[in-house]
């Protein structure tokens, strides 16, 4: 389908700090995320394996939800399936100097794989490019849900959603029970998350914390809450070893960043911070 992404990347950037009417669409309904990440991309089990194999496990992060009918860990009741904490796995965001929609460079939470200079994805078309990113905004249109393109149009004007027809070749959805073990995962040992849930709620997850969830997602069995224990431990060992350009860049950006929504330096600073990252073609190409 046709969308106008140049100078946008609205689905990859938490742009609420530069909007007069910010959206809060992810915090509606009975279950509220523990994290405050905007537009977290839910990865499939296949996506998680691709990132793990590529040495990019340190670019992934979990999402858990508050749920009074769930399981209590660290004094927080989180969503669970058969007593096991449920979670999404997504892409980390870090503060970057970006200027979407023609705005001046501003420190905004931005997908780890977005080039701040070109506002293009560094892994577009690669084996690690998430299925959800490839299918967006088609799924939203199919479900008759507002797209990020339309939210950007409402906030900043312009024409982002050029084609609002549902793609004929749109892949099937992973919704309801079929999502379990494929996009919605469970953590096999709730007691192993003691301390982790508290850090998740405080926005202070460690590399070790995130590696645990990567291992659980990779070792999940589709359609079930079963986790292959041997595969879990093997994946955990691999995730712990991840030391990618993406993970290092997040640490560097966080050290450099000022408060979200404040003036930022030239986005070309990414040339120094994101050393080793894949190049993007630029819009002239």
C-alpha positions in Angstrom: 0.0 0.0 0.0 1.1 3.6 -0.5 2.1 5.8 2.4 4.1 9.0 2.6 6.9 8.4 5.1 9.3 11.1 4.1 10.1 13.4 7.0 7.6 11.4 9.1 8.5 8.1 10.7 5.5 8.7 13.1 5.1 5.0 13.8 8.8 4.8 14.8 9.0 7.9 17.0 7.2 8.9 20.2 6.3 12.4 18.9 3.8 13.3 21.6 6.1 15.8 23.2 6.0 18.0 20.1 2.3 17.7 19.6 -0.4 20.0 20.9 -2.8 17.1 21.2 -0.8 14.0 22.0 -2.4 10.5 21.6 -2.6 8.0 24.4 -4.2 5.2 22.4 -2.1 2.4 24.0 -3.4 3.1 27.4 -7.0 2.4 26.8 -8.9 -0.7 27.9 -8.7 -3.0 30.9 -4.9 -3.7 30.7 -2.4 -0.9 31.0 1.3 -1.5 30.0 3.9 -1.4 32.8 6.2 0.5 30.4 5.6 3.9 28.9 6.8 3.1 25.4 4.7 4.5 22.6 3.9 2.2 19.6 5.8 -0.8 20.8 6.1 -3.2 17.8 5.0 -6.7 18.9 7.4 -9.2 17.5 6.6 -12.8 16.4 8.5 -15.8 17.6 10.2 -15.9 14.2 11.2 -12.2 14.5 12.7 -12.9 18.0 14.7 -15.8 16.6 16.0 -13.7 13.7 17.2 -10.9 16.1 18.8 -13.5 18.4 20.7 -15.2 15.6 21.8 -11.8 14.3 23.3 -10.9 17.6 20.7 -8.2 18.2 19.0 -9.5 21.3 20.1 -6.4 23.2 17.8 -4.4 21.0 14.7 -6.1 22.3 12.5 -5.4 25.3 9.4 -6.9 26.9 6.0 -5.4 27.6 3.9 -6.7 30.6 0.5 -5.3 31.6 -1.2 -4.5 34.9 -4.1 -6.8 35.4 -6.0 -7.3 38.7 -7.0 -10.8 37.6 -3.4 -11.8 36.8 -0.5 -13.0 38.9 1.2 -10.9 41.6 4.9 -10.3 41.5 6.8 -7.6 43.4 3.4 -6.3 44.6 2.2 -5.8 41.0 -0.5 -7.9 39.5 0.4 -8.6 35.9 -1.5 -10.3 33.1 -1.0 -14.1 33.0 -2.1 -17.2 31.2 -2.6 -20.2 33.4 -0.7 -18.5 36.1 2.3 -17.6 33.9 3.1 -13.9 33.2 2.2 -12.9 29.7 4.2 -10.5 27.6 4.9 -9.0 24.2 8.5 -8.7 22.9 9.3 -5.5 21.1 12.0 -3.1 19.8 13.7 -0.8 22.3 13.4 3.0 21.9 16.1 5.4 23.0 16.2 9.2 23.0 17.6 10.5 19.6 17.9 14.0 18.1 15.1 13.8 15.4 13.1 16.4 13.5 9.9 14.6 12.2 7.2 16.4 10.3 9.5 19.3 9.5 10.1 20.2 13.2 13.4 21.3 14.6 15.7 18.6 16.0 14.3 17.5 19.4 15.1 14.7 21.8 12.4 12.2 21.3 12.2 8.4 22.1 12.9 6.8 18.8 13.2 3.2 17.5 16.7 1.9 17.9 16.7 1.0 14.2 15.7 4.4 12.9 18.4 6.6 11.3 17.9 10.0 12.9 19.2 11.8 9.8 17.2 10.1 7.0 14.2 9.0 9.2 14.4 5.6 7.5 14.7 2.1 9.0 18.1 0.7 9.0 16.8 -2.9 8.7 14.0 -2.4 6.2 13.9 -5.4 3.9 16.4 -7.4 5.9 15.7 -10.8 7.5 15.3 -9.0 10.9 12.6 -6.5 9.6 9.6 -7.3 11.9 6.5 -8.8 10.4 4.3 -6.2 12.1 6.3 -3.3 10.5 6.0 -4.9 7.1 2.2 -5.3 7.4 1.6 -1.8 8.9 -0.8 0.0 8.4 -2.7 -2.7 6.6 -3.8 -4.6 9.7 -5.1 -1.4 11.3 -7.2 -0.7 8.1 -8.5 -4.2 8.1 -9.6 -3.9 11.7 -10.9 -0.3 11.0 -8.6 1.1 13.7 -7.0 4.5 13.3 -3.5 4.4 11.8 -0.5 6.4 13.0 -0.5 8.0 9.6 -3.9 9.5 10.4 -2.8 10.6 13.9 0.1 12.4 12.3 -2.2 14.0 9.7 -4.6 15.2 12.5 -1.7 16.7 14.5 0.5 18.1 11.8 -1.5 18.2 8.6 -0.3 16.8 5.3 -1.2 13.6 3.5 0.5 10.5 5.0 -2.0 7.7 4.3 -2.1 8.0 0.6 -3.9 4.7 0.0 -6.4 3.5 2.5 -7.5 0.3 0.7 -6.7 -2.9 2.6 -3.9 -4.8 0.8 -5.2 -7.8 -1.1 -2.2 -9.9 0.0 -2.4 -8.9 3.7 -1.1 -11.8 5.8 -3.4 -13.4 8.4 -3.7 -12.0 11.9 -2.4 -13.5 15.1 -5.3 -12.7 17.4 -6.8 -14.5 20.3 -5.6 -18.1 21.2 -3.6 -18.4 18.0 -1.4 -15.6 19.2 -0.2 -17.5 22.2 3.4 -18.7 21.7 3.5 -16.8 18.4 3.1 -13.1 19.5 1.9 -13.3 23.0 4.3 -15.2 25.2 4.4 -16.5 28.7 7.3 -16.6 31.1 7.6 -20.2 32.5 8.8 -19.4 36.0 7.0 -16.5 37.7 9.4 -16.6 40.8 12.3 -16.0 38.5 10.8 -12.5 37.7 11.0 -11.3 41.3 12.7 -8.0 41.2 12.3 -7.9 37.4 8.7 -6.8 37.5 9.5 -4.0 39.9 12.3 -2.8 37.6 9.9 -3.0 34.6 7.4 -0.8 36.4 10.1 1.7 37.2 11.5 1.7 33.7 14.8 0.2 34.9 15.1 -3.1 33.2 18.6 -4.5 32.9 20.3 -6.4 30.1 19.9 -9.6 32.1 16.1 -8.9 32.6 15.6 -8.4 28.9 17.6 -11.5 28.0 15.2 -13.6 30.1 12.2 -12.5 28.0 14.0 -13.0 24.7 14.8 -16.6 25.7 11.2 -17.2 26.7 9.9 -15.9 23.4 12.4 -17.9 21.3 11.7 -21.1 23.1 7.9 -20.9 23.0 5.7 -23.5 21.4 3.1 -22.1 19.0 -0.5 -22.2 20.3 0.6 -23.3 23.8 2.1 -21.9 27.0 4.8 -24.6 26.8 8.5 -23.5 26.8 11.3 -25.8 25.7 13.6 -25.7 28.7 16.8 -26.7 26.9 16.2 -24.1 24.1 15.4 -21.5 26.8 18.8 -21.9 28.5 20.6 -22.0 25.2 18.8 -18.8 24.0 19.4 -17.1 27.3 23.2 -17.7 27.0 23.2 -16.3 23.5 21.1 -13.3 24.5 23.4 -12.5 27.4 26.3 -12.3 25.0 24.7 -9.8 22.7 26.9 -6.7 22.2 25.5 -5.1 19.0 25.9 -1.6 17.6 22.3 -1.1 18.5 22.7 -1.9 22.2 25.8 0.2 22.5 24.1 3.1 20.7 21.2 3.1 23.1 23.6 3.4 26.0 25.4 6.3 24.3 22.2 8.1 23.4 20.9 7.8 26.9 24.1 9.3 28.3 24.0 12.2 25.8 20.3 13.0 25.9 18.6 16.0 27.5 14.9 16.0 28.7 12.4 14.6 26.2 10.9 17.4 24.1 13.9 19.7 24.4 16.1 21.1 21.6 18.6 18.6 20.3 21.8 18.8 18.3 22.1 18.0 14.6 20.8 14.5 13.9 24.0 13.8 12.0 25.5 13.1 15.5 24.2 9.6 14.7 27.3 9.1 12.5 29.4 9.0 15.7 26.9 7.3 18.1 25.5 4.6 15.8 28.9 3.3 14.6 28.6 0.0 12.7 24.9 0.6 11.9 23.6 -0.2 8.4 23.2 2.8 6.1 19.9 3.9 4.7 19.4 5.0 1.1 18.0 8.5 1.7 14.9 9.8 0.0 16.5 10.8 -3.3 17.1 7.2 -4.0 
